[in-house]
Amino acid sequence: MGFVALEGVGKVFQGRTGSWEAVRDFTISLEEGEFFCLLGTSGCGKTTVLNMLAGFEAPTSGRILLDGKPVTGPGADRGVVFQGHDSLYDWLTALDNIGFGLRLRGLPRSERRATAERFLKMVGLTGQGAKHPSELSGGMKQRIQIARALANDPRILLMDEPFGALDAMTRAVLQAELSRIWAETKKTVLFITHDIEEACALATRVGVMKRGPGGTLKAVVPVDLPFPRERTSDGFMRVFREVHALIHEEIHGGH
Ligand SMILES: Nc1ncnc2c1ncn2[C@@H]1O[C@H](COP(=O)(O)OP(=O)(O)OP(=O)(O)O)[C@@H](O)[C@H]1O
């Protein structure tokens, strides 16, 4: 069994207009240290899968195990990074945002500060720690979110389209930074994106989902290319085309 195991996981939401099967029979096993990108068309259930692993939503069928133990709710062993920046606390400085989880865990101020500074540096923002979120650019806020998640030393990083709202240039820079940080920290990452190129640039494996209702894993493509990825290389193009074909079928109705 892998470090993370989703076994026959399903989710049916009960809403005002009836029930909706968001995810059906989703099974995947992730090795420790792997970077798994989950791709799929809008509404196929990607966020629902991530939310269940994060412990924000309970599966209605199947089970989820982290290091052999069932996931029953959120925990410090999982760090979550979202697309928006709303999850940063505006009344705290960037440094205090990074150290927030450490404060909750009761670490002394000096230790918190040293750890927060270390992660501020890791995301390339040394010297910017005294700024508040409203004084930071979108890219900087995403860096702070990543630093905050890492400062808590989670076993796995769960990232839901973290670069989705950024311009193409900032996005490319942050992709490169994340790839470097991943290599440095050896964290396991589950990364959701709509962007095929982003997935092929970052992942050790790309999972493509079938469209909903009842979104499920359709195929897993290993990306056996060295880092940093050369996006114009033949190998990259080959993987890109393979993933693109899988997504294309979902958009255009093939099954
Ligand atoms: N709390 C909820 N109650 C009812 N239905 C929900 C709820 N959350 C999600 N859904 C439905 O489940 C399906 C999957 O949603 P989800 O957000 O997981 O998709 P996604 O693949 O992440 O989409 P996107 O790429 O657009 O963010 C959608 O049809 C959505 O409307």
The ligand as an ORCA input file, in Angstrom:
! r2SCAN-3c Opt
* xyz 0 1
  N     -20.962     21.139     -1.401
  C     -21.458     20.712     -2.560
  N     -22.771     20.436     -2.679
  C     -23.292     19.982     -3.832
  N     -22.574     19.762     -4.947
  C     -21.264     20.021     -4.897
  C     -20.633     20.515     -3.714
  N     -19.310     20.671     -3.976
  C     -19.125     20.307     -5.255
  N     -20.301     19.906     -5.812
  C     -20.491     19.433     -7.194
  O     -19.595     18.353     -7.413
  C     -19.040     18.431     -8.720
  C     -17.536     18.434     -8.622
  O     -17.093     19.672     -8.058
  P     -15.550     19.987     -7.841
  O     -15.436     21.340     -7.246
  O     -14.920     18.866     -7.118
  O     -15.015     19.998     -9.354
  P     -13.618     20.453     -9.947
  O     -13.188     19.391    -10.878
  O     -12.687     20.829     -8.864
  O     -14.058     21.752    -10.775
  P     -13.247     23.074    -11.197
  O     -12.112     22.589    -12.042
  O     -14.250     23.852    -11.977
  O     -12.797     23.732     -9.938
  C     -19.650     19.670     -9.374
  O     -20.718     19.274    -10.189
  C     -20.135     20.487     -8.205
  O     -21.275     21.243     -8.558
*
